[in-house]
Amino acid sequence: MSKRFILFWFGLVVFLSSALLMIIEILAGRIIAPYVGVSLYTWSSVIGVVLGGLSLGNWLGGRWADRGAGEREVGMTLLFSSAASIAILLLLTYIAPLIQGAQINLLGASFLYVLGLFFIPSTLLGVITPILTTMAIKLDTRAGHIVGRMNALAALGSILGTFAAGYWLIQYFGTRAIVISVAVLLFIMGGLFLFRFNKKLLGILLLLNIMLGSGTYVRGGFLNYCDKESAYFCIRVVNAADMVPRGDARALVLDHLVHGINYRNWPTVLFTPYVQLMDELAMYHLGDRAGEASYFFAGGGAYTYPRAVRAHSPEAKVVVSEIDKAVTRIARERLFVETGNMQIMHMDARMALQAVKDEQFDIIVGDVFNDVIVPYHLLTQEYVELLKSKLKQQGMYVMNVVDIPTDPLLLKSMYKTLKAVFPYVDIWTEGDQSRIKRYTYVISARNNASMPQQITARQGFKRTWQNITRQIISTGTELVAIPLLTDDYAPVERLSADLVLKEYGL
């Protein structure tokens, strides 16, 4: 083979191995999402662990190159990388039950998942570039030219892998198929290096991959946990008949959190207490106007609440902002939702409110928590001012908040932010929640008309909710020490740290 072809081949392997590493990194966030969700903490764990493995691999590869590592060693490393990639799915079947059964906080669980599954593949793939760069320099004495080209190819491969996985591969093929494809590509590249030097070793490593693949199949590692993997979520629909009374129902699970439960034959029956509370607050506030009110929903999910509104108030106008088209499609196909009588906007809620221009609503509903973390830009004073401008003078904003009862810092911060814009803000809960580790509160905000101290359900499940505003703001951290959330400063993760640093988040 000519020197030019060999240099081309080395560069191609650096490019492809870097691309495959970044595909694995993007896959990491999706593979662990059904167990720990998706948040700043999970992605920090993914990026930190993968970069740590890559750094260690680069260092080991450099030392190995100085000791004479060549094509044989590159082939072996690629073949072991292939095996380590398959092992991700096998190890998941062992690691997941252990972590889920342990009393580990969300931050620790995220780190352990990524460390146990992705550190070794990242380290092995990090070995490739320094060895091939050193070998290329021996063929072309222009060291600066070779190092620069190899680094550029590694960076371009990483960019391609990132965009390919995030924009295309996961949505069309799913995580398991991509993991298998990555393993196959790595094996082919490694086989091409090793074929000339040691066919027996190649056969042994092929057998290792087959054994790992067989073990993964037997353990169910190739079975996709998700019904659909979209650009945003691992989406599942599960039978909820055992979760709720009164019969046939299904639940929507996004990543690892139930986002709504729909009864097949009773669309107005709202099983989840906070959803029923938001509907009761809206009905109480609207009074005689309820039948022809206009609603804007920030977040569709299972479309449980929009579906209920269309059922009990057929003349009401319903606009839903749901960022994920796949979620809407699943709701139509499997959750008994008819969206033909709703206006669906597949975009971020803040963008959707800006897009409706001159339209105003009687009720705006915020249900945008993704696991224990809420998108911060839908909490800030600027956003609250926007939604107030989209409310009629007699309108009301209601939203749910996940926090801990002992000293709910995020809840207080959101109260303070809403209070800076609305004259009337109330916090609601069902009974005494002092013994519960985490709870979903509801906040209501209005321009006028104060609310009662107690709301009792008028339909569906017999429940009563208390207005606990004074209790919340008068205990624990003083309101003056709580930050006002703005676009420039919204420390949502810090305020909800107890949900992540303690076992409450899982």
C-alpha positions as CSV (number, residue, x, y, z in Angstrom):
1,M,0.0,0.0,0.0
2,S,1.2,3.5,-0.8
3,K,2.1,5.9,2.0
4,R,-0.7,8.3,1.0
5,F,-3.3,5.6,1.3
6,I,-2.0,4.5,4.7
7,L,-2.2,8.1,5.9
8,F,-5.7,8.4,4.5
9,W,-6.7,5.2,6.3
10,F,-5.2,6.3,9.6
11,G,-7.1,9.6,9.3
12,L,-10.3,7.9,8.5
13,V,-10.1,5.7,11.5
14,V,-9.4,8.7,13.8
15,F,-12.4,10.4,12.2
16,L,-14.7,7.5,12.6
17,S,-13.6,6.4,16.1
18,S,-14.1,10.0,17.3
19,A,-17.6,10.1,15.7
20,L,-18.5,6.8,17.3
21,L,-17.4,8.0,20.7
22,M,-19.6,11.1,20.5
23,I,-22.5,8.9,19.3
24,I,-22.0,6.8,22.5
25,E,-21.9,10.0,24.6
26,I,-25.3,11.2,23.2
27,L,-26.7,7.7,23.6
28,A,-25.6,7.7,27.3
29,G,-28.0,10.5,28.1
30,R,-30.9,8.6,26.5
31,I,-30.0,5.2,27.8
32,I,-30.0,6.3,31.4
33,A,-33.0,8.7,31.0
34,P,-35.6,6.0,31.9
35,Y,-33.9,5.5,35.3
36,V,-32.8,9.0,36.3
37,G,-34.5,11.4,33.8
38,V,-32.7,14.1,31.9
39,S,-31.4,17.2,33.7
40,L,-28.3,19.4,34.0
41,Y,-27.0,16.8,36.5
42,T,-27.3,13.8,34.2
43,W,-25.7,15.6,31.3
44,S,-22.9,16.9,33.5
45,S,-22.2,13.3,34.6
46,V,-22.3,12.1,31.0
47,I,-19.9,14.8,29.7
48,G,-17.6,14.6,32.7
49,V,-17.2,10.8,32.7
50,V,-16.8,10.5,28.9
51,L,-14.2,13.3,28.9
52,G,-12.5,11.7,31.8
53,G,-12.3,8.4,29.9
54,L,-11.1,10.1,26.7
55,S,-8.4,11.9,28.6
56,L,-7.2,8.7,30.3
57,G,-7.3,6.9,26.9
58,N,-5.3,9.7,25.2
59,W,-2.6,9.5,28.0
60,L,-2.4,5.7,27.8
61,G,-2.4,5.7,24.0
62,G,0.5,8.2,24.0
63,R,2.6,6.1,26.4
64,W,1.8,3.0,24.4
65,A,2.8,4.7,21.2
66,D,6.2,5.6,22.7
67,R,6.7,1.9,23.5
68,G,6.1,0.9,19.9
69,A,2.4,0.3,19.7
70,G,1.3,-0.2,16.0
71,E,-1.4,-1.5,13.9
72,R,-1.8,-4.7,15.9
73,E,-2.4,-2.8,19.1
74,V,-4.9,-0.4,17.3
75,G,-6.8,-3.4,16.0
76,M,-6.9,-5.0,19.4
77,T,-8.1,-1.7,21.0
78,L,-10.9,-1.3,18.4
79,L,-12.0,-4.9,18.9
80,F,-12.1,-4.4,22.7
81,S,-14.0,-1.2,22.1
82,S,-16.5,-3.1,20.2
83,A,-16.9,-5.6,23.0
84,A,-17.2,-2.8,25.5
85,S,-19.9,-1.1,23.5
86,I,-22.0,-4.3,23.5
87,A,-21.3,-4.7,27.2
88,I,-23.1,-1.4,27.8
89,L,-26.5,-3.0,27.3
90,L,-25.5,-6.2,29.2
91,L,-24.2,-4.3,32.2
92,L,-27.3,-2.1,32.3
93,T,-29.4,-5.2,33.1
94,Y,-27.2,-5.7,36.2
95,I,-26.5,-2.2,37.3
96,A,-30.0,-0.7,37.0
97,P,-31.6,-3.0,39.6
98,L,-28.8,-2.4,42.0
99,I,-28.9,1.4,41.7
100,Q,-32.7,1.6,41.7
101,G,-32.9,-0.6,44.8
102,A,-30.3,1.5,46.7
103,Q,-31.0,4.7,48.6
104,I,-28.9,6.8,46.3
105,N,-29.7,10.4,45.3
106,L,-30.3,11.5,41.8
107,L,-26.9,13.0,41.3
108,G,-25.1,10.0,42.7
109,A,-27.3,7.6,40.6
110,S,-26.6,9.5,37.4
111,F,-22.9,9.4,38.0
112,L,-22.8,5.7,38.8
113,Y,-24.8,4.8,35.7
114,V,-22.5,6.7,33.4
115,L,-19.3,5.6,35.2
116,G,-20.3,1.9,35.1
117,L,-21.5,1.9,31.5
118,F,-19.5,4.4,29.5
119,F,-16.1,5.0,31.1
120,I,-14.4,1.9,29.7
121,P,-15.6,2.4,26.1
122,S,-14.6,6.1,26.3
123,T,-11.1,5.2,27.6
124,L,-10.6,2.5,24.9
125,L,-11.6,4.9,22.1
126,G,-9.4,7.6,23.5
127,V,-6.3,5.3,22.9
128,I,-6.7,5.3,19.2
129,T,-5.8,8.8,18.1
130,P,-2.4,9.2,19.8
131,I,-1.2,5.8,18.5
132,L,-2.3,6.5,14.9
133,T,-0.9,10.1,15.1
134,T,2.5,8.8,16.2
135,M,2.5,6.1,13.4
136,A,1.5,8.8,10.9
137,I,4.4,11.0,11.9
138,K,6.8,8.1,11.2
139,L,5.5,8.1,7.6
140,D,5.5,11.9,7.1
141,T,8.1,14.0,8.9
142,R,5.9,17.1,8.9
143,A,4.9,16.6,12.5
144,G,2.9,19.8,12.8
145,H,1.0,19.0,9.7
146,I,0.2,15.5,10.8
147,V,-0.8,16.5,14.4
148,G,-2.9,19.3,13.2
149,R,-4.7,17.1,10.6
150,M,-5.3,14.3,13.1
151,N,-6.7,16.7,15.7
152,A,-8.9,18.3,13.1
153,L,-10.2,15.0,11.9
154,A,-10.9,13.9,15.5
155,A,-12.8,17.2,16.1
156,L,-14.8,16.9,12.8
157,G,-15.6,13.3,13.6
158,S,-16.9,14.4,17.1
159,I,-19.0,17.1,15.5
160,L,-20.5,14.7,13.0
161,G,-21.2,12.1,15.6
162,T,-22.9,14.6,17.9
163,F,-25.2,16.0,15.2
164,A,-25.9,12.6,13.6
165,A,-27.0,11.1,16.9
166,G,-28.9,14.1,18.2
167,Y,-30.6,15.1,15.0
168,W,-31.2,11.9,13.2
169,L,-30.0,8.4,14.4
170,I,-31.8,8.1,17.8
171,Q,-35.1,9.3,16.4
172,Y,-35.1,6.9,13.5
173,F,-33.3,3.8,14.8
174,G,-33.4,3.9,18.6
175,T,-30.6,3.4,21.1
176,R,-30.2,-0.4,20.9
177,A,-29.9,-0.5,17.2
178,I,-27.3,2.3,17.3
179,V,-25.3,0.6,20.0
180,I,-25.1,-2.6,17.9
181,S,-24.2,-0.6,14.8
182,V,-21.4,1.2,16.7
183,A,-20.0,-2.2,17.9
184,V,-20.2,-3.6,14.4
185,L,-18.3,-0.7,12.9
186,L,-15.7,-0.8,15.6
187,F,-15.2,-4.5,15.0
188,I,-14.9,-4.1,11.2
189,M,-12.2,-1.4,11.7
190,G,-10.4,-3.4,14.2
191,G,-10.6,-6.5,12.1
192,L,-9.0,-4.7,9.1
193,F,-6.0,-3.8,11.3
194,L,-5.7,-7.2,13.0
195,F,-6.4,-9.5,10.0
196,R,-2.9,-9.3,8.7
197,F,-1.2,-9.8,12.0
198,N,-3.1,-12.4,14.1
199,K,-6.1,-14.2,12.7
200,K,-6.3,-16.3,15.8
201,L,-6.6,-13.3,18.1
202,L,-9.2,-11.9,15.8
203,G,-11.2,-15.1,16.1
204,I,-11.0,-15.0,19.9
205,L,-12.2,-11.4,20.0
206,L,-15.0,-12.2,17.6
207,L,-16.0,-15.0,19.9
208,L,-15.9,-12.6,22.9
209,N,-18.3,-10.2,21.0
210,I,-20.6,-13.0,20.1
211,M,-20.7,-14.2,23.8
212,L,-21.4,-10.7,25.0
213,G,-24.1,-10.2,22.4
214,S,-25.7,-13.6,23.4
215,G,-25.6,-12.7,27.0
216,T,-27.1,-9.3,26.3
217,Y,-29.9,-11.0,24.3
218,V,-30.6,-13.5,27.1
219,R,-30.7,-10.8,29.7
220,G,-33.1,-8.7,27.6
221,G,-30.6,-5.9,27.0
222,F,-31.5,-5.5,23.4
223,L,-35.2,-4.9,24.3
224,N,-35.9,-1.2,24.0
225,Y,-37.4,0.2,27.2
226,C,-39.2,2.9,25.1
227,D,-42.2,2.6,22.9
228,K,-40.8,5.6,21.0
229,E,-37.6,7.5,21.2
230,S,-38.2,11.1,20.1
231,A,-35.9,14.1,20.0
232,Y,-36.9,14.9,23.5
233,F,-38.1,11.8,25.4
234,C,-38.1,8.1,25.9
235,I,-41.9,7.6,25.6
236,R,-43.8,4.7,27.0
237,V,-47.5,4.0,27.5
238,V,-48.4,1.5,30.2
239,N,-51.5,-0.1,31.4
240,A,-52.6,1.9,34.5
241,A,-55.5,-0.4,35.6
242,D,-53.6,-1.5,38.7
243,M,-52.6,2.1,39.5
244,V,-56.1,3.6,39.7
245,P,-59.6,2.7,40.7
246,R,-62.6,2.5,38.3
247,G,-61.1,0.4,35.5
248,D,-59.6,0.9,32.1
249,A,-56.8,3.5,32.1
250,R,-53.4,4.1,30.5
251,A,-50.4,6.1,31.7
252,L,-47.9,8.1,29.7
253,V,-44.3,7.8,31.0
254,L,-41.7,10.2,29.7
255,D,-38.2,9.1,30.6
256,H,-38.9,7.7,34.1
257,L,-41.8,9.9,35.2
258,V,-45.5,9.3,34.8
259,H,-46.9,12.4,33.1
260,G,-50.5,11.6,33.0
261,I,-53.2,8.9,33.4
262,N,-56.2,8.8,31.1
263,Y,-59.3,6.8,31.6
264,R,-60.7,5.3,28.5
265,N,-64.4,6.1,29.2
266,W,-64.3,8.9,31.7
267,P,-62.3,11.8,30.2
268,T,-63.5,14.2,33.0
269,V,-62.1,12.0,35.8
270,L,-58.7,13.3,36.8
271,F,-56.9,10.8,38.9
272,T,-53.7,12.9,39.7
273,P,-54.6,15.2,42.6
274,Y,-52.7,18.3,41.3
275,V,-54.3,18.0,37.9
276,Q,-57.8,17.8,39.5
277,L,-56.9,20.8,41.7
278,M,-55.9,22.9,38.7
279,D,-59.2,22.1,37.1
280,E,-61.2,22.9,40.3
281,L,-59.4,26.2,40.7
282,A,-60.1,27.1,37.2
283,M,-63.8,26.2,37.4
284,Y,-64.1,28.1,40.7
285,H,-62.5,31.2,39.3
286,L,-64.4,31.2,36.1
287,G,-67.8,30.5,37.6
288,D,-70.5,31.1,35.0
289,R,-67.9,31.8,32.3
290,A,-66.5,28.2,32.4
291,G,-68.5,26.9,29.6
292,E,-67.1,29.3,27.0
293,A,-63.7,30.0,28.5
294,S,-60.4,30.0,26.6
295,Y,-57.5,27.9,27.8
296,F,-53.8,27.9,27.0
297,F,-51.8,24.8,28.2
298,A,-48.0,25.1,28.5
299,G,-47.2,21.4,28.1
300,G,-49.4,18.7,26.7
301,G,-48.0,15.4,27.9
302,A,-50.8,12.9,28.1
303,Y,-53.3,15.7,27.3
304,T,-55.2,14.6,30.4
305,Y,-56.3,18.1,31.5
306,P,-57.0,19.5,27.9
307,R,-59.0,16.4,27.2
308,A,-61.1,16.9,30.4
309,V,-61.8,20.5,29.5
310,R,-63.0,19.6,26.1
311,A,-65.3,16.9,27.8
312,H,-66.8,19.1,30.5
313,S,-66.8,22.4,28.5
314,P,-67.3,21.5,24.8
315,E,-67.6,25.2,23.8
316,A,-64.3,26.1,25.5
317,K,-61.3,27.0,23.3
318,V,-58.2,24.9,24.0
319,V,-54.7,25.8,22.8
320,V,-51.9,23.4,23.7
321,S,-48.2,24.0,23.4
322,E,-46.4,20.7,23.3
323,I,-42.9,20.8,22.1
324,D,-42.7,17.1,21.1
325,K,-44.8,16.0,18.1
326,A,-44.2,12.3,19.0
327,V,-45.9,12.9,22.4
328,T,-49.0,14.3,20.6
329,R,-49.0,11.4,18.2
330,I,-48.8,8.8,21.0
331,A,-51.6,10.6,22.9
332,R,-53.9,10.4,19.9
333,E,-53.0,6.8,19.1
334,R,-52.9,5.2,22.5
335,L,-54.2,7.5,25.2
336,F,-57.8,8.1,24.0
337,V,-57.2,11.7,23.1
338,E,-59.0,13.5,20.3
339,T,-57.0,16.6,19.3
340,G,-59.1,17.7,16.3
341,N,-61.0,20.1,18.6
342,M,-57.8,21.6,20.0
343,Q,-55.3,24.0,18.6
344,I,-51.9,22.3,18.9
345,M,-48.7,24.3,18.7
346,H,-45.6,22.1,18.5
347,M,-43.1,24.6,20.0
348,D,-41.7,25.8,23.3
349,A,-44.4,27.4,25.5
350,R,-42.7,30.8,25.6
351,M,-42.4,30.9,21.9
352,A,-46.0,29.8,21.5
353,L,-47.3,32.6,23.8
354,Q,-45.3,35.1,21.7
355,A,-46.8,33.6,18.5
356,V,-50.4,34.0,19.5
357,K,-50.0,37.7,19.1
358,D,-53.2,39.6,20.1
359,E,-55.0,36.6,21.6
360,Q,-55.8,36.5,25.3
361,F,-57.0,33.6,27.5
362,D,-59.1,33.1,30.6
363,I,-56.9,30.3,32.0
364,I,-53.2,29.6,31.3
365,V,-51.9,26.3,32.7
366,G,-48.3,25.6,33.3
367,D,-47.4,21.9,33.5
368,V,-43.9,21.8,32.2
369,F,-41.9,19.9,34.9
370,N,-39.7,17.3,33.3
371,D,-39.0,15.0,36.2
372,V,-37.8,17.1,39.2
373,I,-36.4,19.9,37.0
374,V,-38.5,22.6,35.2
375,P,-37.2,24.6,32.2
376,Y,-35.9,27.7,34.0
377,H,-37.0,30.1,31.2
378,L,-40.6,29.2,32.0
379,L,-40.3,30.5,35.5
380,T,-38.7,33.9,35.2
381,Q,-40.2,37.3,35.8
382,E,-39.9,38.1,32.1
383,Y,-41.9,34.9,31.2
384,V,-44.5,35.7,33.9
385,E,-44.9,39.2,32.5
386,L,-45.4,37.7,29.0
387,L,-48.1,35.3,30.2
388,K,-49.8,38.0,32.2
389,S,-50.1,40.0,28.9
390,K,-51.8,37.0,27.4
391,L,-54.3,36.7,30.2
392,K,-57.6,38.6,30.2
393,Q,-58.1,41.0,33.1
394,Q,-60.3,38.4,34.9
395,G,-57.9,35.5,33.9
396,M,-55.8,33.2,36.1
397,Y,-52.5,31.3,35.8
398,V,-52.1,27.9,37.5
399,M,-49.0,25.7,37.5
400,N,-47.6,22.7,39.3
401,V,-44.3,22.7,41.3
402,V,-42.4,19.7,42.6
403,D,-40.5,20.5,45.8
404,I,-39.9,19.2,49.3
405,P,-42.3,20.2,52.2
406,T,-39.6,20.9,54.8
407,D,-38.3,24.1,53.2
408,P,-39.4,24.4,49.5
409,L,-37.0,26.9,48.2
410,L,-38.0,26.6,44.5
411,L,-41.7,26.9,45.4
412,K,-40.9,30.1,47.5
413,S,-38.8,31.5,44.7
414,M,-41.6,31.0,42.2
415,Y,-44.1,32.5,44.6
416,K,-41.9,35.6,44.9
417,T,-41.4,35.9,41.2
418,L,-45.2,35.6,40.5
419,K,-45.9,38.1,43.3
420,A,-43.7,40.6,41.6
421,V,-46.2,40.6,38.6
422,F,-49.6,39.5,40.0
423,P,-51.3,41.0,43.1
424,Y,-52.9,37.7,44.1
425,V,-50.8,34.5,44.4
426,D,-51.7,31.4,46.3
427,I,-50.1,28.0,47.1
428,W,-52.3,24.9,47.4
429,T,-51.8,21.4,48.8
430,E,-53.9,18.4,49.7
431,G,-53.9,17.9,53.5
432,D,-50.7,17.6,55.6
433,Q,-47.7,16.8,53.5
434,S,-45.1,17.1,56.3
435,R,-44.2,13.4,56.2
436,I,-43.9,13.2,52.4
437,K,-40.4,13.5,50.9
438,R,-41.5,15.3,47.8
439,Y,-44.8,16.8,46.7
440,T,-46.4,18.5,43.7
441,Y,-47.8,21.8,44.8
442,V,-50.1,24.1,42.7
443,I,-49.7,27.9,42.5
444,S,-52.4,30.2,41.3
445,A,-51.9,33.8,40.2
446,R,-54.6,36.4,39.4
447,N,-55.0,40.1,38.8
448,N,-58.0,40.3,41.2
449,A,-60.5,38.3,43.3
450,S,-58.8,36.5,46.2
451,M,-59.4,32.8,46.6
452,P,-60.9,30.9,49.5
453,Q,-58.8,29.0,52.1
454,Q,-60.2,25.7,51.0
455,I,-61.3,24.1,47.7
456,T,-63.4,21.0,47.6
457,A,-63.8,18.9,44.5
458,R,-67.2,19.3,42.8
459,Q,-66.7,16.4,40.4
460,G,-64.6,13.3,40.1
461,F,-62.6,12.1,43.2
462,K,-63.7,13.5,46.5
463,R,-60.8,15.6,47.6
464,T,-60.1,18.8,49.5
465,W,-57.2,21.2,49.1
466,Q,-55.9,23.9,51.5
467,N,-54.5,27.3,50.7
468,I,-51.2,27.2,52.6
469,T,-49.6,30.4,51.3
470,R,-49.1,32.0,54.7
471,Q,-47.7,28.7,56.1
472,I,-45.2,28.3,53.3
473,I,-43.8,31.9,53.3
474,S,-43.6,32.1,57.1
475,T,-41.6,29.0,57.8
476,G,-38.0,28.0,56.9
477,T,-35.9,30.3,54.8
478,E,-37.2,33.9,54.8
479,L,-38.7,35.2,51.6
480,V,-36.2,38.1,51.5
481,A,-33.3,35.6,51.2
482,I,-35.0,33.8,48.3
483,P,-33.9,34.9,44.8
484,L,-36.3,36.5,42.3
485,L,-36.1,34.4,39.1
486,T,-35.1,36.4,36.0
487,D,-33.8,35.5,32.6
488,D,-30.3,36.7,33.7
489,Y,-30.4,34.8,37.0
490,A,-32.5,31.7,37.6
491,P,-30.7,29.2,39.9
492,V,-33.3,26.5,39.6
493,E,-30.9,23.6,40.1
494,R,-29.6,25.2,43.3
495,L,-33.0,25.9,44.7
496,S,-34.1,22.3,43.9
497,A,-30.9,20.7,45.1
498,D,-32.5,18.6,47.8
499,L,-34.4,16.8,45.1
500,V,-31.1,15.9,43.5
501,L,-28.7,15.5,46.4
502,K,-31.1,13.5,48.5
503,E,-33.0,10.4,47.6
504,Y,-36.2,12.4,47.0
505,G,-35.5,12.7,43.3
506,L,-35.8,9.0,42.3
